[in-house]
């Protein structure tokens, strides 16, 4: 399939029976989507399961895709809804990983141990602060900062107003700043 086609044109082609269009879409969005899911559930096996389920839902819903909609917004709306289904089923967020120290020990040492430790401490503080955010704030921070979605796109994906997105993002960033400083 032509790599220069838009996501929307590829999804339309896939819905019309061109499986290679799906392969191109999958290749374009798999990394960002998996990262988004993983950052929400924080365990690789669960993230893989949800990630595959999202793509399965894309396949099943391919004929319902509207060519006038942005594919990426549609895809992340499916992801958002699937994650909500997961959390409703779980009724709680998982605790921080118990093997966090082992994971950090596995990180290769840089030439400057002090600088590496300082960078690691800053990153770990940020990760802990991100994990401590309420789920709806964390989701918006990840969509905005890691995925690069606009406020309007996040509002469309999450089903809340643009002002609510702005407010949640502002509160989340304030909390992150405060926790990273301390």
Protein Blocks (a to p, Z undefined) as FASTA:
>chain_A
ZZkbcfklmmmmmmnopaklmmmmmmmmmmmmmmmmmmmnopaklmmmmmmmmmmmmmmm
mmmpcfkbcfklmmmmmmmmmmmmmmmmnopacdddfklmmmmmmpccdfblmlmmmmmm
mmmmmmmmmmmpcfklmmmmmmmmmnopafklmmmmnopafklmmmmmmmmmmmmmmmmm
ZZ
